[in-house]
Amino acid sequence: MKNKVFSAQEAVARVKDGDHIMVGGFLQGGTPDVTVRELIRQGKKNLTVTSNDTGREGCAVYDLVFAGHVDRVIADYIGLNPKTGQMMIENPDSVQLFPQGTLAEKIRAGGFGLGGILTPTGVGTIVEQGKEKITIDDKEYLLELALRADVAMIRAHIADEAGNLVIRGTARNFNVVMAFAADYVIAEVDEIVPIGELDPNHVTIPGTLIDAVVKGG
């Protein structure tokens, strides 16, 4: 089986200016800080970033936005990053917000080959503006289109050299669905073990979805 272990520099080198990047995590829970900071170091720019949030001070995604490398944000919460708020005020089209569950399901749909999802969340609110509404059994739903990206940067606890991942606890958050919804997936991990060391019953994400494994800090 192919060894997928790379340095952060090597893994991030494949990211191009203008790419759409999904970043796993929930504030500082399960975030791939090493690989995101390598994006900053390599000066990748004009990026679209999809993430649960844009972090808070000390988080890598927070610093990526403040570095001016992000042109567009897709998230469900930006309240702890004043730079993202400034982007939204100056150019409302640069920040797109979704309810958290809706965002997760849009990504899941993208990863599983679906065209989108139907959700009642947001019906009758500002969320429905510009979206198609569909009525089923006298109940209204919003059509939310599927979401995919060029790159996903996710975080796991353990990987083997073939990219099979074990993710613990709440770090599963967006990391799992994003692994399915991108063309190139980088997994930042705490520990790397030889192929055959992981119990298959404990694998959260199979290595077939992972292109690069990076040792985190």
BALUMBA-996875 format. One record per residue: residue in one letter; z, x, y of N, C-alpha, C, O in turn. Coordinates in steps of 0.2 Angstrom, whole numbers, plus 5000, padded with zeros to 4 digits. Last residue first. Layout:
BEGIN
> res|nup|neast|nnorth|caup|caeast|canorth|cup|ceast|cnorth|oup|oeast|onorth
> A|Z|X|Y|Z|X|Y|Z|X|Y|Z|X|Y;
...
***
This chain:
BEGIN
> res|nup|neast|nnorth|caup|caeast|canorth|cup|ceast|cnorth|oup|oeast|onorth
> G|5077|5008|5096|5083|5012|5098|5090|5009|5096|5095|5012|5097;
> G|5066|5006|5082|5069|5004|5089|5074|5009|5090|5076|5013|5087;
> K|5051|5011|5075|5058|5012|5075|5061|5011|5082|5059|5014|5087;
> V|5038|5000|5072|5040|5005|5076|5048|5005|5076|5051|5000|5076;
> V|5023|4996|5063|5031|4996|5063|5033|5001|5067|5031|5007|5066;
> A|5009|4986|5064|5012|4992|5066|5020|4991|5066|5022|4986|5068;
> D|5004|4974|5059|5000|4979|5060|5003|4986|5061|5001|4991|5059;
> I|5009|4960|5048|5011|4966|5053|5006|4971|5053|5004|4974|5048;
> L|5006|4951|5039|5005|4949|5046|5006|4955|5051|5005|4954|5057;
> T|5009|4957|5027|5002|4956|5028|5000|4954|5035|4995|4954|5038;
> G|5022|4958|5026|5019|4963|5029|5012|4962|5030|5009|4966|5034;
> P|5031|4942|5029|5027|4947|5025|5023|4952|5029|5021|4951|5034;
> I|5046|4939|5036|5039|4939|5037|5036|4944|5033|5038|4950|5032;
> T|5058|4940|5028|5057|4934|5033|5050|4934|5034|5047|4928|5035;
> V|5064|4944|5012|5059|4945|5017|5058|4939|5021|5056|4933|5019;
> H|5073|4941|5002|5076|4942|5008|5071|4943|5014|5072|4944|5020;
> N|5065|4941|4990|5069|4935|4992|5072|4935|4999|5073|4930|5002;
> P|5062|4954|4988|5057|4949|4991|5060|4943|4993|5057|4940|4998;
> D|5072|4967|4994|5072|4961|4989|5067|4956|4992|5068|4954|4998;
> L|5066|4983|4998|5068|4976|5000|5067|4971|4994|5062|4971|4991;
> E|5060|4994|4992|5067|4994|4993|5070|4987|4995|5076|4985|4994;
> G|5047|4994|4991|5050|4992|4985|5058|4992|4986|5061|4989|4982;
> I|5044|5007|5003|5041|5001|4999|5045|5000|4993|5046|5005|4989;
> P|5059|5013|5012|5052|5014|5007|5050|5007|5004|5054|5003|5004;
> V|5063|5007|5028|5065|5009|5021|5058|5010|5017|5053|5007|5019;
> I|5070|5007|5044|5064|5007|5040|5065|5010|5033|5068|5016|5032;
> E|5079|4998|5056|5079|5003|5050|5072|5002|5046|5070|4996|5046;
> D|5076|4990|5067|5082|4995|5067|5082|5000|5062|5084|5006|5063;
> V|5060|4988|5074|5065|4987|5069|5071|4992|5070|5070|4998|5073;
> E|5046|4980|5080|5051|4985|5082|5057|4983|5077|5059|4978|5077;
> A|5030|4976|5076|5037|4975|5074|5041|4981|5075|5040|4986|5073;
> I|5015|4970|5082|5020|4976|5082|5027|4974|5081|5029|4969|5084;
> V|5000|4963|5078|5007|4962|5078|5011|4969|5078|5010|4972|5073;
> Y|4985|4956|5084|4988|4962|5083|4996|4962|5083|4998|4960|5089;
> D|4983|4942|5086|4978|4946|5082|4981|4953|5080|4979|4956|5075;
> A|4996|4930|5083|4992|4935|5087|4988|4939|5083|4989|4940|5077;
> A|5004|4921|5076|5000|4919|5082|4996|4924|5086|4994|4923|5091;
> F|5014|4925|5068|5008|4922|5065|5002|4921|5070|4997|4919|5068;
> A|5024|4930|5075|5020|4935|5071|5014|4932|5068|5010|4935|5066;
> M|5029|4920|5082|5024|4924|5086|5020|4929|5081|5015|4931|5082;
> V|5038|4914|5073|5032|4910|5075|5027|4915|5078|5021|4914|5077;
> V|5048|4924|5073|5045|4922|5067|5038|4919|5069|5033|4921|5066;
> N|5053|4926|5086|5050|4932|5083|5046|4930|5077|5040|4933|5075;
> F|5060|4916|5092|5052|4916|5093|5049|4922|5089|5043|4922|5088;
> N|5073|4917|5081|5070|4913|5087|5063|4913|5087|5059|4911|5083;
> R|5079|4927|5073|5073|4924|5071|5069|4920|5076|5063|4920|5076;
> A|5091|4931|5079|5085|4935|5081|5078|4932|5078|5073|4934|5080;
> T|5101|4924|5073|5097|4921|5079|5091|4925|5081|5087|4922|5085;
> G|5099|4932|5057|5102|4927|5062|5098|4924|5067|5092|4922|5066;
> R|5088|4945|5055|5094|4942|5054|5096|4937|5060|5094|4938|5065;
> I|5073|4948|5046|5076|4947|5053|5082|4943|5052|5083|4938|5048;
> V|5064|4960|5038|5070|4956|5037|5073|4955|5044|5074|4959|5047;
> L|5047|4962|5033|5052|4962|5038|5058|4957|5036|5057|4952|5033;
> N|5034|4973|5028|5038|4967|5026|5045|4967|5030|5048|4973|5031;
> G|5027|4985|5031|5028|4980|5036|5031|4974|5034|5032|4969|5038;
> A|5027|4995|5022|5021|4991|5022|5022|4985|5027|5017|4981|5028;
> E|5039|5001|5023|5033|5005|5026|5027|5001|5026|5022|5002|5029;
> D|5050|4988|5028|5048|4993|5024|5042|4996|5027|5039|4993|5031;
> A|5063|4984|5041|5056|4984|5038|5055|4989|5033|5058|4994|5033;
> I|5076|4975|5048|5074|4980|5043|5066|4979|5042|5064|4973|5041;
> H|5077|4967|5059|5082|4971|5058|5080|4977|5053|5081|4983|5055;
> A|5064|4965|5072|5067|4963|5066|5073|4968|5065|5073|4973|5068;
> R|5054|4958|5085|5060|4962|5083|5062|4960|5077|5063|4954|5076;
> I|5037|4959|5092|5043|4956|5089|5048|4961|5087|5047|4967|5087;
> M|5023|4956|5101|5028|4962|5100|5035|4958|5098|5038|4954|5102;
> A|5006|4952|5098|5013|4950|5098|5018|4956|5097|5017|4960|5093;
> V|4991|4950|5106|4996|4955|5104|5003|4951|5103|5004|4947|5108;
> D|4983|4940|5110|4980|4946|5108|4985|4950|5104|4983|4953|5099;
> A|4988|4923|5105|4988|4929|5109|4984|4935|5106|4983|4935|5100;
> R|4988|4905|5106|4988|4912|5102|4987|4917|5107|4986|4916|5113;
> L|4993|4889|5105|4993|4895|5109|4993|4901|5104|4997|4901|5100;
> A|4987|4872|5105|4989|4877|5102|4989|4884|5106|4984|4884|5111;
> L|4991|4859|5118|4986|4863|5114|4989|4869|5111|4994|4872|5113;
> E|4998|4844|5117|4999|4851|5119|4995|4855|5114|4995|4855|5108;
> L|4998|4828|5121|4994|4832|5117|4995|4839|5120|4993|4841|5126;
> L|5012|4817|5122|5008|4822|5125|5004|4826|5120|5007|4829|5115;
> Y|5013|4800|5117|5014|4807|5116|5010|4811|5120|5004|4809|5122;
> E|5021|4784|5116|5016|4789|5120|5018|4796|5118|5024|4798|5118;
> K|5020|4771|5104|5024|4776|5107|5019|4782|5110|5015|4784|5107;
> D|5013|4762|5097|5016|4760|5103|5021|4765|5107|5025|4763|5111;
> D|5008|4769|5087|5013|4764|5085|5017|4763|5092|5023|4762|5091;
> I|5003|4781|5098|5004|4780|5091|5009|4775|5090|5015|4776|5092;
> T|4994|4787|5112|4998|4782|5109|4998|4780|5102|4992|4779|5099;
> I|4992|4801|5121|4990|4798|5115|4995|4793|5113|5001|4795|5112;
> K|4987|4810|5135|4992|4806|5132|4989|4802|5127|4984|4799|5127;
> E|4983|4826|5141|4981|4820|5138|4987|4816|5135|4991|4820|5131;
> K|4989|4832|5157|4988|4832|5150|4986|4825|5147|4988|4820|5150;
> G|4991|4832|5171|4985|4835|5168|4984|4836|5161|4980|4839|5158;
> Q|5008|4830|5169|5003|4831|5173|4997|4835|5171|4998|4840|5168;
> E|5020|4830|5161|5014|4826|5158|5008|4827|5163|5002|4825|5161;
> V|5030|4835|5168|5027|4839|5162|5021|4836|5160|5016|4840|5158;
> I|5036|4826|5176|5031|4831|5179|5027|4835|5174|5022|4837|5175;
> T|5037|4812|5165|5040|4817|5169|5034|4822|5172|5028|4820|5170;
> G|5032|4804|5155|5035|4801|5161|5038|4806|5166|5042|4804|5171;
> V|5035|4815|5142|5032|4809|5144|5036|4806|5150|5042|4805|5150;
> G|5043|4826|5138|5040|4827|5145|5036|4820|5147|5034|4820|5152;
> T|5041|4824|5121|5045|4827|5126|5041|4828|5133|5035|4831|5132;
> P|5033|4819|5111|5035|4814|5116|5039|4817|5122|5040|4814|5127;
> T|5019|4828|5106|5026|4828|5107|5028|4822|5112|5024|4822|5117;
> L|5007|4834|5095|5009|4829|5099|5016|4828|5099|5020|4829|5095;
> I|4998|4850|5095|5003|4846|5093|5004|4840|5097|5002|4840|5103;
> G|4983|4859|5090|4988|4857|5095|4994|4853|5091|4994|4852|5085;
> G|4975|4863|5080|4972|4863|5087|4977|4861|5092|4976|4863|5098;
> L|4981|4876|5069|4981|4869|5071|4978|4869|5078|4978|4874|5082;
> G|4983|4888|5063|4976|4885|5063|4976|4878|5065|4971|4875|5064;
> F|4996|4893|5063|4994|4890|5057|4987|4886|5058|4986|4882|5053;
> G|4997|4899|5076|4998|4903|5070|4995|4900|5064|4993|4904|5059;
> G|4996|4888|5084|4991|4893|5085|4991|4898|5079|4986|4900|5077;
> A|5008|4881|5080|5001|4878|5079|4996|4883|5080|4991|4883|5075;
> R|5018|4890|5085|5017|4889|5078|5010|4886|5076|5007|4888|5071;
> I|5015|4888|5099|5014|4895|5096|5013|4894|5088|5009|4897|5085;
> K|5019|4875|5101|5012|4877|5103|5010|4884|5099|5005|4885|5097;
> E|5032|4876|5097|5028|4872|5092|5020|4874|5094|5016|4874|5090;
> A|5038|4883|5107|5038|4886|5100|5033|4883|5096|5030|4886|5092;
> L|5035|4874|5118|5032|4881|5118|5032|4884|5111|5027|4887|5109;
> T|5043|4864|5114|5036|4863|5115|5033|4869|5114|5027|4870|5111;
> G|5056|4869|5115|5053|4867|5108|5046|4866|5108|5043|4868|5103;
> Q|5057|4871|5129|5057|4877|5124|5054|4875|5117|5051|4879|5114;
> P|5044|4865|5140|5051|4864|5136|5051|4869|5131|5046|4870|5127;
> F|5035|4877|5150|5035|4872|5145|5042|4871|5142|5046|4876|5142;
> L|5027|4884|5164|5033|4882|5160|5032|4876|5155|5029|4871|5157;
> Q|5017|4896|5170|5017|4890|5167|5023|4889|5162|5024|4893|5158;
> V|5012|4905|5184|5018|4904|5180|5017|4897|5177|5017|4892|5180;
> S|5001|4905|5192|5003|4912|5188|5009|4911|5183|5010|4915|5179;
> D|4999|4894|5199|4995|4895|5193|4997|4901|5189|4995|4901|5183;
> P|5007|4896|5211|5009|4892|5206|5006|4892|5199|5009|4891|5194;
> N|5010|4909|5219|5004|4907|5216|5006|4903|5210|5007|4905|5204;
> E|5022|4910|5226|5016|4913|5229|5009|4910|5226|5004|4909|5229;
> I|5031|4904|5217|5030|4902|5223|5024|4904|5227|5020|4900|5230;
> M|5029|4912|5205|5028|4905|5205|5027|4902|5212|5023|4897|5213;
> M|5033|4925|5210|5026|4924|5207|5024|4916|5207|5019|4914|5210;
> Q|5046|4922|5212|5042|4924|5218|5035|4923|5216|5031|4920|5220;
> G|5050|4920|5199|5051|4915|5203|5047|4916|5210|5043|4911|5212;
> T|5049|4933|5194|5045|4928|5191|5045|4922|5196|5040|4918|5197;
> K|5058|4940|5202|5051|4941|5203|5047|4936|5200|5042|4935|5203;
> P|5071|4935|5198|5068|4932|5204|5061|4934|5205|5057|4931|5209;
> N|5076|4929|5183|5071|4934|5185|5068|4932|5192|5063|4928|5192;
> L|5083|4919|5178|5087|4925|5179|5082|4931|5182|5084|4937|5182;
> G|5074|4908|5176|5079|4908|5181|5083|4914|5183|5086|4915|5188;
> I|5064|4905|5168|5063|4911|5172|5069|4912|5177|5068|4916|5181;
> Y|5059|4897|5153|5065|4898|5157|5064|4905|5161|5062|4910|5158;
> D|5048|4896|5145|5052|4890|5146|5058|4891|5151|5061|4886|5153;
> A|5031|4903|5149|5038|4903|5146|5042|4896|5147|5039|4891|5149;
> I|5019|4913|5153|5020|4907|5150|5027|4907|5147|5028|4912|5142;
> V|5013|4922|5167|5018|4921|5163|5018|4914|5160|5017|4909|5163;
> R|5001|4934|5174|5003|4927|5172|5008|4927|5167|5009|4931|5162;
> D|5001|4947|5177|4998|4943|5181|5000|4935|5180|4999|4931|5184;
> V|5012|4961|5176|5010|4955|5173|5007|4950|5178|5010|4949|5184;
> H|5015|4973|5182|5010|4973|5177|5008|4967|5174|5004|4966|5170;
> G|5026|4975|5191|5019|4972|5193|5014|4972|5188|5008|4972|5190;
> A|5038|4978|5187|5034|4984|5188|5027|4981|5191|5023|4985|5192;
> F|5044|4966|5185|5046|4969|5191|5041|4975|5193|5040|4977|5198;
> V|5039|4964|5172|5037|4959|5177|5038|4962|5184|5034|4962|5188;
> L|5046|4974|5165|5039|4974|5165|5036|4969|5171|5031|4971|5174;
> D|5060|4971|5168|5057|4977|5171|5049|4977|5171|5046|4979|5175;
> Y|5060|4959|5159|5062|4959|5167|5059|4965|5170|5056|4964|5176;
> V|5058|4965|5147|5053|4960|5150|5054|4960|5157|5049|4959|5161;
> A|5070|4973|5145|5063|4976|5146|5058|4972|5149|5054|4974|5153;
> C|5084|4970|5155|5080|4968|5149|5073|4971|5151|5071|4972|5157;
> G|5091|4973|5167|5093|4977|5161|5088|4976|5155|5088|4980|5150;
> E|5092|4956|5172|5092|4963|5174|5095|4967|5168|5100|4966|5165;
> R|5083|4946|5160|5088|4947|5166|5088|4954|5167|5086|4958|5163;
> G|5068|4937|5155|5074|4942|5155|5078|4941|5161|5078|4937|5165;
> T|5059|4927|5155|5057|4934|5158|5063|4938|5159|5063|4943|5163;
> D|5058|4918|5139|5060|4919|5146|5058|4926|5149|5054|4930|5145;
> N|5050|4917|5128|5055|4912|5129|5057|4912|5137|5058|4907|5140;
> S|5033|4922|5133|5040|4923|5130|5045|4918|5131|5043|4913|5136;
> T|5018|4929|5136|5021|4923|5134|5028|4925|5130|5028|4929|5126;
> V|5009|4937|5149|5015|4937|5144|5018|4930|5143|5019|4926|5147;
> T|4995|4945|5153|4998|4938|5152|5003|4939|5147|5002|4941|5142;
> L|4992|4959|5163|4994|4956|5157|4996|4949|5158|4999|4947|5163;
> N|4988|4969|5172|4984|4963|5172|4986|4959|5165|4981|4956|5162;
> K|4991|4985|5162|4992|4980|5168|4987|4974|5167|4984|4973|5162;
> K|5000|4998|5156|4996|4993|5155|4997|4987|5160|5002|4986|5162;
> G|5007|5010|5158|5004|5008|5163|4999|5002|5162|4994|5001|5165;
> Q|5015|5017|5148|5008|5018|5148|5004|5014|5153|4998|5015|5154;
> R|5027|5012|5152|5026|5019|5153|5019|5020|5153|5016|5025|5156;
> I|5026|4998|5149|5027|5000|5156|5025|5007|5157|5022|5009|5162;
> L|5025|4999|5135|5020|4996|5139|5020|4998|5147|5015|5000|5150;
> E|5037|5004|5133|5031|5008|5132|5025|5006|5135|5021|5009|5137;
> R|5045|4993|5134|5046|4998|5139|5040|5003|5139|5038|5007|5143;
> V|5041|4986|5123|5039|4983|5130|5040|4989|5135|5036|4989|5140;
> T|5046|4994|5113|5039|4993|5114|5037|4990|5120|5032|4992|5123;
> V|5060|4993|5116|5057|5000|5115|5049|4999|5116|5046|5003|5120;
> D|5063|4979|5115|5064|4983|5121|5060|4989|5121|5057|4991|5126;
> P|5061|4966|5108|5058|4972|5107|5058|4977|5113|5052|4978|5115;
> T|5075|4956|5106|5069|4958|5110|5067|4965|5108|5071|4969|5107;
> G|5086|4949|5100|5080|4950|5096|5074|4952|5100|5068|4950|5099;
> G|5093|4944|5115|5094|4943|5107|5087|4943|5104|5083|4939|5105;
> Q|5092|4944|5128|5093|4950|5125|5094|4950|5117|5095|4955|5114;
> L|5082|4930|5129|5086|4935|5133|5086|4942|5130|5081|4945|5129;
> F|5076|4931|5114|5079|4925|5118|5084|4929|5123|5090|4931|5120;
> G|5061|4936|5106|5067|4936|5108|5070|4931|5112|5066|4926|5114;
> G|5044|4942|5108|5049|4939|5104|5056|4940|5108|5057|4944|5112;
> V|5030|4940|5117|5036|4945|5116|5041|4940|5114|5044|4936|5117;
> M|5012|4941|5117|5018|4937|5116|5024|4942|5114|5023|4947|5111;
> I|5000|4945|5129|5005|4947|5124|5011|4942|5123|5013|4940|5128;
> H|4983|4946|5132|4989|4941|5132|4994|4944|5127|4992|4945|5121;
> D|4976|4960|5142|4978|4957|5135|4983|4951|5137|4987|4952|5141;
> G|4974|4968|5153|4971|4961|5153|4973|4957|5146|4972|4951|5146;
> D|4972|4983|5144|4973|4980|5151|4970|4973|5150|4965|4972|5147;
> K|4977|4983|5127|4972|4984|5132|4974|4981|5139|4978|4976|5138;
> V|4985|4992|5114|4985|4986|5119|4981|4988|5125|4981|4993|5127;
> R|4985|5003|5107|4980|4999|5105|4980|4993|5110|4975|4989|5110;
> A|4997|5010|5111|4990|5012|5114|4985|5008|5112|4979|5008|5116;
> V|5007|5005|5104|5006|5002|5111|4999|5004|5113|4996|5001|5117;
> A|5008|5014|5093|5007|5007|5092|5004|5003|5099|5000|4999|5098;
> E|5010|5027|5099|5004|5025|5095|5002|5018|5094|4997|5015|5095;
> Q|5022|5025|5105|5016|5027|5109|5010|5025|5105|5005|5023|5108;
> A|5031|5022|5095|5029|5017|5100|5023|5018|5104|5019|5014|5105;
> S|5023|5028|5079|5028|5029|5085|5026|5023|5090|5021|5020|5090;
> F|5022|5018|5064|5019|5022|5070|5025|5023|5075|5030|5020|5075;
> V|5020|5013|5048|5024|5015|5053|5021|5020|5058|5017|5024|5056;
> K|5012|5008|5037|5011|5005|5044|5016|5007|5049|5017|5004|5055;
> N|5004|5013|5023|5010|5014|5028|5008|5012|5035|5004|5015|5038;
> K|4997|5002|5012|4996|5006|5018|5003|5007|5021|5007|5002|5022;
> M|5000|5004|4994|5000|5000|5000|5000|5004|5006|5003|5010|5006;
***
